[in-house]
Amino acid sequence: MTSRWAQSPFAHAISYFPRFRRPFVLGLLCVVPSAGLDLATMLVVRDIFDGVTGAHGVQPMAFRQVLWWSLLVMLITLVKGAFKYGMRYWVTGASREFERVYRQDLFDHLVTLTPHDMAAIRTGDIMSRSVADIEAVRMFLGPAVMYNAQTAVVMPLALVTMAVIDWQLTAVMLLPFIALALVVKVAARPTQHWSHLAQERLGDLSTVAQESFSGIRVVKAFVSEAFSRSVFERMGRAFLDANVRLATVRGLTSASISIVKDIGMLVIVLLGGWHLVQGRLSLGDFLLFSAMLNWALWPLIAVGWTLGMYHRARAGAVRLNQLFALQPSVRELPGAAAPATLRGELEVRHLTFGWGATPVLHDVSLRVPAGATLGITGRTGCGKSTLVQLLSRQVEPPPGTVFLDGRDVRELPLTFLRRSIGVVPQDSFLFSESIASNIGYARDEIDLKTVREMAAAAHVDADIEGFPHGYDELLGERGVTLSGGQRQRTAIARTLAADPPVIILDDCLSAVDTVTEQAILRGLREKLRDRTSVIVSHRVAALSLADRILVLDEGAVVEEGTHEELVARGGLYAEIHERQRLEAEIEAL
């Protein structure tokens, strides 16, 4: 790849070319015979007209001769059609396959990123780029290249043939061609600007729609339908305005091309007609020259279309490169190897961590023996969820701080680590699939018996069986058809069904009442036996399963012990416990 292409926005997309070289080259090879047969067809038709009129002093053709010549034209047309079909089939097919592979690679790349890596990019914008922008790049690297190849072959053939027929008329005809090139050049800059803006506006519109539908409960709760409608309307008008401006530029360009074409035809009629009257051109030559003009102008029009497509594709390629340029902050280190067996002992040694310049955790140390349960609590914002993300390596911990069975988690394969540590987050995400599919999500095959068993352990089985289709009930986006508590319990069942040796419950019972919470904890008691587990909660009652409890405050460990020890100590944990006890008594009253 030359340095020029290496610096081009299309460099990454062009790197896919070797995979589709064969069909692409076959398609482009069909351009030459296709153009040659086009020229042959026009030459034969010219000879038929000259033969019928007896031009150049030749005896006029008989009807039988005209019939044979016409059959030849039909035969050439059929062969030409086959080459044109091959050209479009192979080039378009290769570009479609490129689109599929490129989009798949983009998806594969994005799923390697953590939520923090993608925090600055909106979901609707990602959808716009992965659909509209990839389509624009495909059109430029596929059909546009094909049309340019046609131009490179047709233009020399047309100009040489026209010059042989009448060089003076050809020289005059170069003026419209020059004018056409100027029109395309002038239209290039505004086309690029409005193409880029239209694609950005599509991303904004997609984001507004996605957020409005995903957050429909919030929209309804705050009676914000009118506001959401106005925002969507504003984005829609901005998208419309950009596309109208783009269509205006393209329309003016197309009209200018048509005017240039008509001027060229007028020149042929006037100057060519004069040469025809003078006998310098035969009727066949005159018609051939007219046909040549249309034949040569179409590739030039295609060049104008290609330039417009180039600007749109260039803007799309830049936006796609921004996504591919995102690098995962959590990477699997070379030589990472999974242990033969896993006991599940978790340990944190002097962990200090912060987001940028903002410190979150300060010199945190803890140890959870294999099969034991650790509870973690503290005030809101004390760093509990950050600690969970570091334990499961959803965020990269500093070297030598987080260990699993005595091995630094950074030295373990990511797939092994993620399968070994199951996390139930507070914000439980469910897919738009059946409830059974969501619970059995991490299993290769959905075992309904296991699904039911884990649903019962999470105390959500009765709710599921109350739905019209039971475990086959389809959920809305993000599980919107379930309540917050039902979503959390379904997420717990999903993690239990994955059967990891280590389970982390990150405040995943916050959306259920205390009675349901106790029922869930009773169901979890058996399932967490012989597993290493970490229960993170701001509720003291949820920590009843823990062998030891860790209390965080402002990112540091301030207390550690059993429930009874911490209550007797009279510190922060005792304060939290007393406040929640009083709240429970007031709620009971």
N, C-alpha and C positions, 0 to 999 in steps of 0.2 A: 504494500500500500504506500503510495507516495506521501510525502510530508503534507502536500496540499489536502489530500483526502483525510489524512490522519487528524488534521485540525478542523475538518468539516463537521457540522452537526450530524451528518449522515454516516460518520465513520463507524459508529457502533452497529447501525443497521446494515451497512455494506459488508461488515465482517461475516454476516450470515450467508453471503452470496455463494461461497464454495459448496454449501449444502444443497443448493438448488441450481448448480451450474449446468447440469445436463439438459433439463427441460428449458431453461432460460436460453441457452445457446441454440438449441434446436428451434425454438420459436423465432429467434432473431435470424437464424439461417433461412427461414422461410420468407423473410422480407425481400431478399433479392429476387428469387424466382417469381414471387407475387408481383413485384413492381415490373419485372421484365415482361410478364404475361399481360399486365395492364397495358404496357406500351405496345406489345404485339397486337392486342385486340384493337387498339386505336389505329394502328398502321393498316391492319387488314380492312377495317371499316373505311379508312381513307381510300384504299385501293378499290374497294367495292364501289364507292361513289364515283371515283375517277373512271372506273371501268364502265359503269352504267352511262355516264355522260360522255364517254369517249374523249376524255381529256388527253392532252399530250399527243394528239393525232392517232390514238389507238382506236381500233374498231370497237364499238360499244359491245358490252357483254350480252350474251343470251341469258334468258331466264334460268336455264339449267346451270350455267356457270355461277350466277348469283346465288342459287340455291346451295351449291356445293361450298361456295365461300361462306355463306351464312352458317352452314353446318360446322365449318372450321371454327368460326367465331364461337359457336356454342360449345365446341369441344375445349377450346382455349379457356372459355369462361368457367367450365366445370373444373378443369385442372387448377385454374387460378383460385377458384373457390376453395379447393382442397388445401392449397398452400395458405390461404388467408385463415382458414379454420385452424390449421395447425399452428400458425403464428399466434392467434389469439388463445387457443387452447393451452399451449405450452407456457407462454409468457404469463397469461392471466392465472393459470393453474399454479405456476411457480410462485407468483406474487401472493396468491391466497394461502399457499402452504407456508410462505414466509410470515404472513400475518398471523397464522395460527401458532407457529413456533415462537414468534417474537412476543406475542401476547402471553403465551404459556411461560416463557422465560421471565417476563415482567412479573407475572403472578408468583412464580417460584422465588424470585428475588425479594419481592415485598414480604412474603411470609417468613423470610429469614430475619426481618427487622423486628425490633421490639417496639412496643407502643410508644416508648420515649423517642425512638428514632424517627417515628412518623408523626410526632405530635404537631409539627408545623404544617402538615398537609391535610387538607380536608378530604373526607371520603368521597364527596361528590366530584371534587376535582380529580381524584384518582380514577374514578369511573369515566369521566370525560376523556382523560388522557389515554386510558387503556382501550377506549372504543374509537372515538373520533380521531384522535391524533395518530393512532396506529393505522387507521384506515387511510388517512392522508399520506402517511409515509409509504404505505403499500401502493397507492395510486401513482405516486411519483416514481418509485423504484420499479414498478411493473409496467402498466399501460403507458405511462409517460415516456419511459425509455423506448418502448416499442414504437410509439409515434415518432420519436426523434430519429430512430433508426430508419423509419420509412422516409422521413424528410431527407436524411443523408443520402439515401439511394435515389429517391424520386427527383429531387431538385436538379442534380447534375444531368440525369437522363432527360428531363423535361427541357432544360435550357439548351442542351446540345441539340436535341431534336428540333426545337423551335428555331435555333440559329441556322440549322441546315435548311429549314423550310424558307425562312425569310429573316436574315440577320438584322436588317434595318428595323423591322417590326419588333424583333426581339429586344433590340437596344432600347427602343422606346418603351417597351413593356417593363424594363428594369426599374423605371421610375415608380410605378405602383408598388413594386416589391420593396424598394427603399422606403417608401412612405409607410408601408405596412410594418417594417422593422422599427421605424421611429415610433409608431403608435404603440407597439408592444413594449418598447423601452420606457416610454412616458408612463404607461399604465403599471409598470412593475412596482414602483415604490408604494403608491396608494393601495395596490392589491395586497402587498405584503403587510402593510399596517392594519388594514381592516380584516384580513384573514386571521392575523394573530389576535386581534381584539375580539373577533367573533368566537374564537376557540376559548379565550379566557372567560367571556360572558357565558358560554355554554357550561363551563366548569362552575361558575357562580350559581347559575340556575339549577344545575344538578345538585349542588350542595344544599341550597334552600329547600328543594323538594325532599331530599333525603332526610334532612334534619326535621322538617315539619312532620313527615310521616312517622319517623322513628320516635319523635317526641310528641306524638298526638295526644297523649294523656296530659302533658303539661299544657299544650295548646287549649285543650278542652277545660282543664281545671281553672285556667286564668281567663277563659272566654276570649282568647286571642285569635279567633278565626279571622276576624277582619284585619288584624295586624299582619298575620301570616299571609293572608290573601294580598294585602297591599305590598308586602315585601316581594312576594313571588311575582306580582304584576310589574313592579319596578324592575326586577331582574329580567323578566320576560321582555319588557320594552327595551331595555338596554341591549339584550340579545337580538331583538328584532332590528333595532337601530343599526347595530354593527353589520348585520346581514344585509339590510337594505342598502347601506353605504357600499358594502362589498358588491352587491348585485348591481348597483348603479355604475360602479367602476367597470365591472365586467360587461354590463350592457352597453356602455359607451364604447368600450373596446370592441365589442362584437359589431356594433353599428358602424364604427370606423372601418373595421375590416370589410364589412359588406359594401361600404361606400367605395373603398379602394378597389374591391373586386369589380363593382359595377363600372367604375371609371376604366378599369382595364378592359372590360368587355366593350365599352364604348369606343376605346381606342382601336380595338380589333375590328369593330364594325366599320369605323370611318377609314382608318388607314389600311386595314386588311381588305375592306371592300373596294377601296381605290386600286390596290394592287390586283385584286380579282378582276376588276373591269379592264385594267391594263394588260391582263393576261400573264402577270408575273406570278400569280397564284392560281392553282386549279380550285374547283369547288371542294374537292377532297382535302387539299392542303388547308383551305380556309377553315373547314370544319375541324380538321385535326388540330390546327392552331388554337381554335376556341376551346376544344376539349383539353388541350395541353395547359391552357391557362387555369381551368378548373382543377386539373390534376396537380398542378404545381402550387396553387393557392391553398388547397386543403392541408398539405403538410405545414405551410406557413401558419395557417389558422391553428393547427394542432400545436405548433411551437408557442403561439400566444396562450393557448390553454395550458400547455405544459409549464410556462413561466408562472401563470397564476397558481397552478398546482404546486410548483416549486416553493413559492412563498408560504403557502399554507402548510406544505409538508415540512419546510424548514422550521417554522414556528412549532409544529408538532414534535419534530425531532429534538428541538431544544428542551421542550417541556418533558419529553420522555427521558432524555439524558439526565435531567435533574432527578428523576426517580431512580434511574440506574446508578447515579452517583452516590446515593445514600448508602452508607456502609453500616452493617450491623455492629452495634456496640458490644454485642456478646458473640464471640467467635470460638469455634472449636480449635483448640491448640493442636499443632502437629504432634503426632505420637500419642494422642489421648487414647487410653485403653480402658475398657470396662473390667471390673473385677469379676472373678468367677462366681463369687457369692456376695450377698449384701446383707449385713445385719441391721443397718439402719441407724447407726449412732451419729447424731448431729453434734457439731461443736463449732463455736465461734470464739476466736481468740483476738482480743484487743481490736475490735472492729471500729474504725472511725470512717465515716462516709458523709458526703454532702453533695447536693445538687449544685454544681458550679461553685460559687463562692459561699453558698448558704450551707452551713453545717447542719446535719440532721441527727447523726448518731455519734456518740463520743465514747470511745474506749469500752465498747460493749463486749462482754465475754459471757458465754453460757455453754452448758453441756447437757444433752439429752441422751441418756443411755438407750441402747437398743431396746425397743418394746416399752419404753417409758413415755409418759405424757407430760409436756410442759405447758403451763398456761402463761400467757403474756397479757398484761393489761396496763392501763395508764390513761392519762387524760388525752383528749382529742389533740392530734398534732404532735404527739410525743415521739413518733417514728416507728410505730408498730408495723404499718403496712410496708414501709421502706425496708424494714428488717426482713419481712416475709419475702419480698422480691429479691433480696440478696441471698437468702437461704436457698431459694429455688433457682437462683441465677437467671431470673428474668431481667435483672440488672447486674452488670459485672461487678463483683466484689473486688476489693483490693487483694493482691496476692497474699497468701498465707493467713487468711482471716476466717474463711468458712470451710469446714471440713465435713466429709461424709465417710464414716468408717476410717477416720484418720487420714484420708486423702483429700487434698485440696480440690474443691469442686471444679476449679478451672482446669484440672488435669483429667477430668472425666468427659467422655463423649456426651454431647448435648442430648442426643436421643435417649441414651441410657439414663442420664440425670433426670430428664423430664418424665420419663416413664417410672422412675423410682420415687419421685416426690410429687404427690398429687396435691394440688392447691385448689381450695374452694374460696374464690374471692367474694368480697362483700357485694360487689356489683356483678351479679350472676348473669352471664350472657347465654341465651338459648337460641338455637337455630330454627329457621322456619321449616321444621320437619315434624314428624310425629313425636309424641312424648317418649315412646319406646326407643326411637332413633337417637334422641337426645341423651337418654340415660345410658344407652349402649354405645355412645359415640366413640369411645376409646378402644372398643373391642373390635377384633377382625370380623366376627359374626355376632349378630344380635341374638342372645339367648334370653327368651322371654321369661324363663324361670328365674334367671339371675336378676333380670330387670325388675321383676316383681319383688324379689327378696330385698334388693337394695332400696326400692321405693318404700317398702315397709319399714326398713331400718331408719330411713329419713323421715318417716311419719307423713308421707305424701300419698300413700297407696289409696287411702279412702277418697281423697280429693280426685285422684285420677280416675278411679272407677265410677265416680259421679258424673264424668263427662259422657256425652252421648256415644262417643266411639272409644271410650276407655283409653288404653295405651296407644291406640291408633289415632287419637285426636291430633289434628294438625295445629301447630302453634303459629301465631302471627309473627311478624318481624320482631326479633329480640325477645320472643316469648310474651308478646304484649297481651295475649289472651289470658295469661295467668296473673295472679296477684303477686306482689313482691315476695311474700312469704312462700308461696308455692314455687316461685322461680328459685329461691334460695334452697329450698328442700330438694327440688329436682336436680339442682347443681350438686348438692351433697350426694344424692344417689348416683349421679354420673361419676363422681370421683371414686366412690366406693366400688362401683362396677368395674372401674379400671384396675382395681386391686393393686395399688402401689404399696410398697413396704413402709413408706413414710407419707403421712397425711398432714397437711397444714390447713386448718380452718380459720380463715381470716375474717373474723367478725361476720360470719355468714349466717348468723341467727338474729341479726339486728332487726329484721322485718317481721318477726313472729312475736306473739305475746309470751309471757312467762310460763303459762300453763303448757302451751305447745312446745316451748323451748325445753321444758323438763321432760316431756314425752319424747322429743327427739334425742335428748341426751341419754335417756334410758335405752333407746334403740341403738345409739352409737356405742354404748358401753361395750357390748359384745363384739361389734365390728372393729373397734379400735384395740381390742385385746391382742397382745403380741405384735402390735405395730408401733412404730415410733410416731408420735403425733404431737403437733403443736397447735394449741387452741388460743387464738388471739381474739380477745373480746373486751368490750368496755363494761360488760355485765359480769358481776361477780358470780352469779348463779351458773353461768356457762362454764366457769372454771372448776366446777365441782369434780370433773373427771381427772383433773391434773394432779400428778404426784408432787410437783413443785410449781410455784408461781413466781414469775419475774415481773417486777413493777418498773415501768419506764417513766421518766419525767424529763422533759426537755432533752430527749435523746440519750440519756444516761440511765444506767441501772441504779435505782435508789433503794430497792428492797428485793429480797429473795427469800423464799421459804414456803412452808405449807400454808393452807388457808388458815388453820388455827394459829400458827405462829405469827402470821402477818396481822391477823385481827388483834391478837394479844399485844403486839408491838405498838399499836396505836399510831402508826404512821399514815402515809398517803393511802395505802390499801385499806386500812381500817376506816379512814374518812370516806372513801368511795363506798365501802360496804355499808356503813351506817346510813349514808345518804340514800342508797338504793333500797335499804330496808324500810326507811321511812316512806319512800315513794311507793313501795309495794303496799304498805299498810294504808296509805291514803287512797290508792287505787282500789283496794279491797273495800274500803268504806264507801 
